[in-house]
Structure formats: C-alpha cells, structure tokens
Amino acid sequence: MNYIKHLNAVFQKFLTDSSLNPPHISLYMALFQLWNLNRFPEVLYINRQEIMRLSKIGSKATYHRCLRQLNDLEYIIYLPSHNPYKGSQVKMLKFDTSYNTTTSTSNEQVVRQALVPNINSNKQIENINKTKLPKNKNSVIDFFKMNKWPNNEALKFYNHYQGIGWKIGGKIKIEDWHATADNWMLKANEFEPVNTVSQIKDNLRTSKNKDYDQPL
C-alpha cells in the first residue's frame, strides 16, 4: 500500500467531486489516519467518539450522514453495527494508481480490483493470522526488541492486554497485535518524562564569572 500515491489519487478525486463538503473530507482524513496507524488492515473497526473527535465533527447526524454518503460515493465501504459491544466496520477503498495494470483500465475498475484482497493461498492466510494475537510473552518481548523499544514496555503491554482478554477497551477483539503495540508505543512516547532541571541548565548556560562592564 503506497499511501502517497493513494492520497494523491484521492485528492484528485476530491477536486472533481462537486458533491463533497468539508465534513466529508475531514471525516475521510480521520478514517485514513486511523487506517494508517493500524498498518492499513482490510477491515477497520471504528469508534464513533474517536472519529468525531479526529474529524472535528460535532453532530452525530452529520457524522452518520457523511459516512453513508462516502459509502454511496465509493470512497469507503461502511458496515454499520447495531451491537453496542462491537464497533462498526469500514473498508477503505484503495486509490493507489499502482493497482492499474493497464493504461485502458478505468478508475471504476481500479476500485473494484482493490475490493478483492490478494489472498489466493493458504500460506498467505496463515501469515495474516499469525499477527492476530501473540503466542506468548516472549513473542511480545522479541517484537519490542526488534523495534528497539524498551523491554519494560513489552511487559506492561503484554500484562495489560493479557489481563483484559486481548480486547480494545475491554470490548473489541484485537485483530492485529503488532498494530496495537505500535499505538501503545506512540502513546508511551507522548508521556515520556522531560528532565526540566537539566533543560534549564543547558538553555540558560549561566556562568558565575560575570563582567558587568561588557554590554549585554
């Protein structure tokens, strides 16, 4: 998935689509950001409060209307859920131009091709399922070590999700624990402590030997 080509193609589609309004584009970009953070899964589970916050949409009616219209306009496939314990699903249609194998292929054909995942063998299916949940604590530690993340974070990550049955928010089953670990470390880095005392010393660079005859 080449997200640069995808964004270039979708922005070009935005430019020529007169039926779109700012809330549609804002909502699409919020979905794309979540899709990107989760490493472009085939199916994306969404939380309404989170998507409304990311897209800056304050009205539930506007949110649901824009989702349905993006589905009708073939930007996404929206699969609403009426189960309060399971989030709705979205399939992001791929507009990456690399899917167009011939110059005569239309945009509609490119979109249709993207809807069919390229999984034609049992081997590929097994590779996808391998990342759904970790085998044990050591596999989590190895993954964190491979990404040069702290061993302590690997243990906290494993103990946290092992304790809640590997579910997001205690409700939605994790589809790809590698993506969940990426999000875990993104949040961990946001709260990384800053040594303010050493920062002040470095920034001030004060000296006790001062010459008050010199101009400032």
N, C-alpha and C positions, 0 to 999 in steps of 0.2 A: 504494500500500500504506500504509494508516494503521495504524502499529504500536501506537498507543494503543488503538484500537478492537479490534485483533487480540488484544492482551494481556488487555483486559477480557473479551472473549468466551472466551478460552481459560482464564482463571482461573475464570470461571463454570462452565465445563465440568469443570475440576479439582474444584470444590466438590461437584458432584453425582455424580462418578465414584468409586464406592467401590472400584474395582479398582486404583486407583493407590496407590503408596507413595512416600515421599520420594525414592528414587533415580530414579523415573520423572520426577518434576517437576524434579529437579536436572539430569537429562540433557536434558530438553526445553529448559530455560532456557539450557543451554550451547549447544545447537544453534541456539536463537533468537538468542543473542548473536553467533554466527558468521555466521548468516544476515543479521543487521542490519549487521555490519561490512562484508559483501560486497554491500551495497545490494540485498538481497532477490532473488537470482537464482532462476530457475525450478528449477535443479538445483544442489545444494550438494555439493561434494566434501569429504569429511571425513577427518581423520586420527585414528586411534583414540587414540594417546597424547595428542594435544592435547585431544580431547573428554573423555577420562577425567580429565585434569588440571583442566579448566574445571569439570566437574561434581562433582569430588571423589569419584569412584567408583574404588575401588582394585582391584576384582576384574574381570578380563576376562569371567568368566562372567556376572556381574551386568550388565556393560555390554552384552554381546550379547543377554542375555535382555530387558533393558529396551528395547533398540532394536526387537527383534522384537515385543514387546508394544505399544509405542507405534504400530507399524505396524498391528498387528491391531485396535487400538482407534481407528484412523483419526485419529491426531494427525499422523502423518507417513507418507510412503511410503519405505520403506527398500529400497535396491537394493544388496545386498552385492556386493563384488568379490572374486574369487579370484585376481586378478592382483596380485602383490606390488609392481608398479611403477605401479599405478593405484589410487587410493583408492576406497572405497565412496561411493555417492551417496545423498543424502537429498532428497526433495521435501517442503518444509514446506507442509502444508495451510493455506489461508488462512481464518481465522475472523473476518475483518473483516466487521462487520454491513452495511457498505455494499454488499456483494455481493448482499444480499437485496433484490430489486427490488419484491417484493410482500409484503404482510403475511401471506399464506397460505403462503408458501414455508417448508418445514420446514428444520431445521438440516442434515439429510442432503442436501437439495437444494443448499443453500448450499455445502457442502463439495464436492459433485460439480461445481458450476459452477466452483469455484476450481481444480479439477484441469485444466481446459481453458484453456490460455493464450489471451489475447485477441490472436491474431496471424492476421489474416484476409487480409492483403495483402502483396505482395512488398515494398512500401515499408517496412512495419513490420519485416520480417525483415532488410532491408538496414540499417535503423537499429540493430538489435541487434548485427549482425555488425560494424558499424563500430568498436565499442569493444572487440572481442576482442583485437586487437593494434595497437599504434601503427604508422602508416605509416612514420615516420622519426623522427629525433632532434628535429626542430623541432616535431613534433606533441606530443611529450612536454614540451618546454620551454614551448610555448603553454599546455598544460593546467596545468602547475605555476604559470605566471604568472597564469592566470585565477583560480586558487585562492589567489593571493598567497603561494605557497611559494617558498623560495629557489631561484635558478637553479642553484646548485651541487648541490642535492639532485636536481634534474631530471637533471643529467648523470650523477650517481652511480647514480641509479635506472636510466637507460637503459643505461649501460655494464655494470651488474651483470647485468641480465636479457638484454641482447643477447649477453653472453658465455656465458650458460648456456642459450641457445636458448629464452628466454621460458617457463621451466618453474619451478614452485614446488618447492623442494627438489631441483631438478635432475631431477624425475620427472614431476610432474603439469603438463600444459599449462595455461597461464593462459587462463581463459575471459573475463575482463573486466579489462583492464589498468588501467582507471580505479579499480576497487575495490582492486586490488593496490597502486596508487600511494597510495590513502588509507591502507592498512595500513602502507606504507613510512613515511609521514609521522607516523603515530601512534607508531611505534617510534622514529623520529628525535627526536620531541619528548620521549620518555621519557629519552633520554640527552643532553638539552640541558645544556651545562655551566653551572654556577652560579658567579658571582663571589663567592666566600666572603669575600674581603677587604673588598669594598665593603659586603657584607651586614653584617659585623661592625661596620664603622664606622657604618653607618646605625642599627643596632639599639642599640649602646652609647651613641651620642650623647655622648661624653665631652668634657669641657672642662678646659683646664689652669688656668683661674681658679676655684679652689675655695675655698669659705668653710666651714671646719670648725666655725664657731660655730653654723651652721644645723643643725637636726635633719634626719635622713635622711628 
